[in-house]
Amino acid sequence: MVWYIIRRLCVAVVLVLAVGVLTRLVLHLLPGDPVVVLAGIERAQDPEVVKAIRASLGLDKPIYVQIAVWVWRLFRLDLGNTLATQQPVVDVIRDTLPRSLYIVAGGAMTGVLVGIPLGVTASLNRNRWLDWITSSVAALGISTPVFVVGTLLVLLLGVKLRWFPTSGYVDFSEDPGDFLRRLTLPVATLGFGMMAFVTRMTRSTMLEVMNQDYVRTARSKGLMESRVVYKHALRNALVPVVSLVGVELGTLLGRTVVVEYIFNWPGLGTMLLWAISLRDYMLAQGIVVIISVLFILINLLTDLAYGYLNPRIRYA
């Protein structure tokens, strides 16, 4: 197990470097010059001003030299400074990352805590009205894009019923109640799609597991049906569900960009869009690297959870 984790971490380092380098290359190929954005239209007409700004930011060097410098800094855990404000990228990420994690964690918890019971209920009521309703809601959640869900929630719960604020952010330390009210709609938007996937997967795996021999044996011993379902069947049915949750967590990190834009939530996704619009290479690279690290860690923890839920799984 230890050697498996070490190998995965070594591969993770290579992947993070590759993602960061590709991000810089893609941004470099996009039209637009960050120096012109920083200097302004009038000052950008002066070649000496543009040259001085480019030299001060290190953008006068060849692209391969810029990438090599960035990689060297990354090994020292230094993501550099933003081009626009010269603020350390680490400080920007430290301020905005928790706001995005609030949405991701809330959406994941909503999807799991609602999806698993719904999936179990649907499997125990197969081909009955409760199963049909649950399956229909799950199919709706899978087929509806996240921006449609967010827009509908804003119009219904925010504009028409006025139950929740439709945009903005308030820190928890300032007003816990208002923070939770503003967090509800973004979390519901992310959680609805994840709930649908978890419900479908839980229902499918439970139907398969409930027909296994060990379940029939447990019933023949006279065990209570609830113990058979939740003690024997559900634990084995959760192995593929854990795999799905791990993949969906990584997907939620990408969906937060759209959700933060809809609800004007100042998180990491909003900052990434701002960095791309300004061609702020350092900030965009730093954010993408952090998202990559989170995605890799989520997948590693998911693999380790397999072994806990199913002792037959071993990692060499």
N, C-alpha and C positions, 0 to 999 in steps of 0.2 A: 504494500500500500504506500509506504514512504517513497519508494523509488518511482512508483507510478505518479505520485504528486510532483516529484522533482522533475520528471520528464515532461509532464504537462506544463509546469511553470517555465521550463526552458523553451518549449514550443511557443508559449504565450509571449515571451520576450521578443521572439522573432516576429510573431504576428503583429504585435503592437508597433514595432519598428516599421514593418511593411505598411501598415495602415497609415502611420504618420507620414511616411515618405510619399505614398500615393496621394494622400490628401494635399500635400504641398505641391506636387506636380500638377494635379487637377486644378487647384486654385491658380497656379502660375499660368496655366493655359487659358484660363477664362479671360474674356476681354475686360479691360479696366486696369488702372494703375493706382495702387494705394497712395503713392506719393502725390498724385494729382488730387485725390480725395482729401488728403491731409493739408495740402498747400492751398487749396481753393482754386477757383477758375482763374482769378486775376494773377495770383502769385505763380501759378503753374506756367504762365506765359514766359517767365524769366528762367532761362536755362540754368543760371547760376544757383538760383534758389532750389530748383528741382534737384540739381546735382548735390547740393549741400545736404538736403533732406535725405536723399537716397544714401549718401555716404554715412550719415549719422545713424541710419537704421540698418546699415549693413546690406542694403539691397543693391549696392553697386557691384558686388561680387558675383561670379558665375553661380548658377543655380545649384550645381553640385557642391560648391563650397558652402553655400548657405545651408544645404541639407546636412552636410557633414558636421557643421558647427552645431546645428540643432540636435543631431544624434549624440554628439559629445556632451552637450548640456543635459540631454535626457538621461544619460547614464549617471549624471550627477544629481538627478531629480530636480533639474532646473528647466522649467518650460519657457523661460525668457519673459519678456515684457510685451504688452500689447503695443501695436504700432500706433494706435490712435491716441492713447493716453499715457503710454509708458508705465502703466501700472503692471505689477507682476501678474502673470497669467494665473499663477497658483492662488493669488488672493481673489481674483475674479471668480475662479471655479469654486473656491471655498465658500464664497458668498451665495452663489447661485445653485450649486449642486444640491444642497439640502432641500431647496424648494421643489426641484424636480423629483427628488426621491420621495417627498411627501405624496406626490401624485402616483408615482409608480408603486410604492408600497401600499397605498390605499387601494389602488385599482387591483393589485394582485390579491390582497386580502379579501376584497369584495368578491372577486371572481372565484377564489377557492372556497371561501366560507359559504357562498351561495350556490356555486356550481356543483360541488360534491353532494350536498344533501339533495339537490334537485335531481342529479343523475341517479342517485341511489333510489329515490322515490319513484322516478320514472321506470327504472328496471324492475322494481317490485310490483309495479302496476302496469306491466307490459300490455299494450293494445287496449288499454282502458282510457277513459276520457282524461285522466290526470296525465298519463303518458303522452297523449296527443297534444295537450296544452303545453307541457314542458318541452316537447320536441319542437313544437312550432315556435316557441319563444327562442329556443336555442338556434334554430335555423334563421330566424330573423336577426339575431345578434351576429351570426357568422357572416351573413350576406350584406349587412348594412355597414358602410364605411364609417370610420370614426368621426369624420367631420360632419356627416349627416346626423349622427347621434348627438354630437355636441350642439349643433345648431338647433335641433328639435328640443333638447333640454333647455337651452337658453330661451327659446320662444315660449315653451309651455310653462316651465317652472320658474323662469326668471322674469320674462316680460308680462305674460298673461296672469299667472297666479301670484307672482312676486313673492315667492317663498324663499328664494336664494338670490344673492347678488350675481350678476352676470359677468363681471370682470373685476380685475384689480386684485391686489394682494395686501394682506395685513399680517404682520409678524405675530406669532403665537404669544410672545412675551408682552406685546402691547394690548391685545384683546383676544383671549383664547376663543371666546364665543364667535366673534366675527371671523376669526381665522378658520374655524371649522365650517362655518356657513359658506365661506368663499371656496373652501376646499371640496365641498360636497359635489358640485356639478362636474368639475374636472375628474374627480375620482369615479363618479358614476359613469362618465363617458368612457373611461378606460376599462372600468370593471365590467361593463355590459358585454363587450366583445369577449373578454377573457372568460366570463361566466358561461357564455354560450359554448365555447370550445371545451371547457372543463366539464360541463353538463353532458355534452355529447360523448366525450371520451369515457367519463365515469359510467354512463348508462351502458355503453358498448362493452366495456370490460367487465362490469358486474353481471351482465347477461351471460357472458362467456364463463366467468368464474362460478356462477351459481349452478352450472351444470357439471362441475368437476366432481370426481369421485370423493375427494376429501370432504366436500360440503355435504354430500349425501350421507357419508359416514358420520359426520357430526350430528346430522339430524336423526340418524338411526340410534344414536346414543341417548336421545331424549333431551338434547340441549334446547334451551329456549331459542326461538327464531331470531330474536334480536341479537343474541350472542353468536349464533351461526353467521348472521349477516355482517355484523360489525367486527367480530373478533377473528373469524376465519376467512370470510369472503372479501371483505373490504380491504384488508391489508394487502392481499395479493393483487387485488384490482387496482390499487393505487400506484403500482410500479410504472405502468405506462402513463398514468396521469401525472406523475412527478416529472417524467420526461417532457410531457406537453407543457407543464407549468414552467419548466426551465427555458424552453424555447420561447414561450409567450412572454416571459419576463424580459428577455432580450428584445422582443418585438415591441413591448411597452416602452422601452427606452427610446425607440424610434418614433413611436406614436406621440410621445410627449411633445415633440416639436409642433405638431398640428394642434394638440390640445392647448398648449400654452399660448399659441397664436389666437385661438378662438376666444379664450377666456382672459387674454391679456395678463398672463401669469409670468412674472419675471424670473424664469428658471433657466436651466442650461440650454434648452432648445431655443428659447428666444435669443439668448446671447450668441448661439451659433449662427442663427440667421443674420443677426446684426454684424457679426464678424465677417461672414461671407459677403454681405452687401458692401462692406467697406474694404474688402480684400485684405482683412487683417490676418495675415498668414499665421502668425504666432498664436493668436487666440484661437483660431479655428483648429489648428493642429493640436493644441493643448486639449480642447474640448473633445475632439474626436479620439484622442489617446485615452482620456478618462473614460469615455463611453465604451471603448474597446476593452479596457481593463475590467470594467464592470461586467460586460458581456461574457468575457472569458471566465471570470470568477464565478458567475452564475452557473455557467455550464459545468465547471469543475465541481461545485457544490451539488449540482444535480446528479452528476455521476456518482459522487460519494453517497448520496441519499439512496441510490439503487441498492448498494450493499447493505444498508441498514434495513430497508424494507424487504429485501429478498436475500437472505444469507447465502443462497447458492451462487450469487454473483461474486466473483473474486477478481481482484486487479493484481496483475503480476508486476 
